[in-house]
Amino acid sequence: MTLTIWLSLVVVCVLGTISPGPSLAVVLRQTLSNGRRHGMLTTASHSLGVALWALLSLWGLGVLVTDHPMLYDVITYSGACYLAWLGFKALRSKGSAQFEQQKSEGSYTSAILDGAMISLLNPKLAIFFIALFSQFISAEQVITDKLIMISTVTLIDFVWYMGIAILLSQSNVVKKLREKSKTMDQVSGIVMIGLALRVAII
């Protein structure tokens, strides 16, 4: 995997991760309601779920590349269309109102389960990874390349949400995230549409 390809993967993963969604809502709820440690445990279990989805998605695409190239092409272009749809949807975003404090009580076990379930029971993650990885995988890739891709998406997810859990102990952080959510969505939309167009042009 070249540095350029890897950086493209990093950019899309970063923008996809920081865009507000159900995963962020769960980490926020656990952190704001129960404290930093709950948020960190939620993040850790969520990242493990993300790693599993990434592994399953990439493994399935690898089989298609070698055994069913025509079907793989269909998935590649379908994935590009899905990324473009996500991009247009993000461009129309008006921001997120989910950066709100909530009051509840929960154990460490509930924090771990929340993080795992929000990722493992979210089929959109599988769809996103299939759409994303289909733009980068090829028959020439070795196992090292695939491990780099899985490690990259997992680490980005872990670092972002762990940062959220830690920074929420500081004042005005939630307010700033709420104010920037629309911009984050729009930047993410532009990048995803650009990636989809790259597939169509090439």
N, C-alpha and C positions, 0 to 999 in steps of 0.2 A: 504494500500500500504506500503510495507516494504521500509526501507531506501535504501537497495541495488537496488531494482527495480526503485525507484525514482532517484537515482544517475545515473543509466543506461539511463533513460529518459533524464536527464539533460545533460549528456555527448553528446548524439546524437543530441539533440536540439541545444546545443552550437556550435558543429561542423557544423551542417547544416546551422545555422544562420550566422556564420562568413565566410562561403565559399562565394566568390564573385559571384554575380548574379544580375539580373535586379533590385531587391530591393535596393541593395547597390548602384547601379548606380544612381538611382533616388535620394537617400539621399545625395550622393556625389554632384550631379548636383545642387540640391537646396542649399546645404550648401556652395559650392565653388562659385556659381554664385550670390547668393542673401544674404548669411550670416547665422550666427548660428541660429537665431530665425526661419528662413525658414526651416532649416534642422531639428530642434526640432519639428516643427509642422508637417512636413512630417513624421517623426518617430512616433508621437503620432497617426496619422490617419492610418498609416501602421499597427501598433500594434493592433488597433481595428479591422482591416480587418483580421489579423491573428487570433485573438480571435474568430471571427465569423466562419472562416473556421474550426478552431479546434473544436468549439462547434458542428457544423453541422456534421463533420466527426465522432466525438466521439458518438454523439447521434445515428447516423445511425448504427455504429458498435454495440452499446449497444442493439439495436433492433434485429440485426442479431444473437447476442450471445444467446439470450433467445428464439427467434422464429424460427430461421433458422440456427442451429448449423453446418450443413454440408456446407452451403454456406459460413458461417463464416470461416470454415477451408480453403475453397478455397481461400478466400480473404487473409487469414493469410499467406498462402504459396505464393500467388501471390505478396503480400506485401514484403515478404522476398526476393523474386526474384528481385523486383524493387529496394529494398535497396542495394542488391548485385550489380545490374547494375549501380546504382548511385556510388557505391563504386569503381568499376572498372573504371568508367568514370573519377572519381576524381583522381584515382591513375595515370591516363595517362595525367592529366592536366599539361600544361606548364606554368601555372600561368595566371594572368589576366592583361590586358592592359587598364582596364577601370578606373584606378585611375588618370584620367587626368582632369585638370581644364578646365572649359568651361565658356563662358561669356554669360549671358542672364539676363533678368529682369522679375520678376514675383511678384504677390501679395501674401499675406498670404493665400488667398483662393486657389490660384493655387497650393501652397505647400501642403495644406491639401488634395486637390483633387488628386494630384500626388501620395501621400502616400497611400490614400485609394484605388485608382484605380489599382495601381501596385500590390496590394494584393488581392483585390476583383475580379479582372479580370484575375487572374493567376490560371488556373486550376491545375497547377503543385503543388500548395500548398495543394489543396484537396487530390491529389494523394499521396503526401508525408505524410500528416497527417494520411490518411487511412493506408498507409503502416507502418507508425511508431506506431500508436496507436494499430493496430492489433497485435502487438508483446507484448503489455502490458495489454490489457483489458481482463477481464474474467467475467463469470456470477456471481461470488461472490463479485465483486466490488460494493461498495456503492456510493452514489452520492458525498460524500466527496472526494473519490479517483478521480472521474472524474473532480471535480472542481479543485483539486490539479494539475491534468495533464494540464487542460486548462490554469490555472493561471501560471504554470511553463513555458509553451511555449510562452505565451504572455509576461511575465516578461523578459524572456531571450531576445526575439526580441526587446523589448522596451529598455532595458539596453544597448544592443550592439549598436543599431543604434543611440541612444541618446549619447552614448559615442563617436561614430564617429563624430556626429555633433558638439560636444563640443571640441574634440581633434583636429579637423581640423583647428582650429584657431592657433595652434602651428606649428612651422616650422618643416619640414622634416617628418611629420607624414604620408602624402600621399606616399612619397618615401618608407618609411619603410613598409607600408601596401603592396605596389606593390612588394617589394622584398620578402615578406613572403607569398604571395598569393599561390605560388606553394606548399609550405610546409603545409599550412593550408588545401589545397585541398587533399593532400596525407594522412595526419592524419585522415581527415574526411572519406576518402575512406576506410582506414583500419578498423575504428570503425564500419562503416556501413556494411562492409562485415562480420565482426565478429558477429554483431547482426543477420544477415541473417543466418549464420552458426549455431548460437545458436538455432534458430527455427528448422533447419533441424535436428540437433542432438537430441534435446529434443522431 
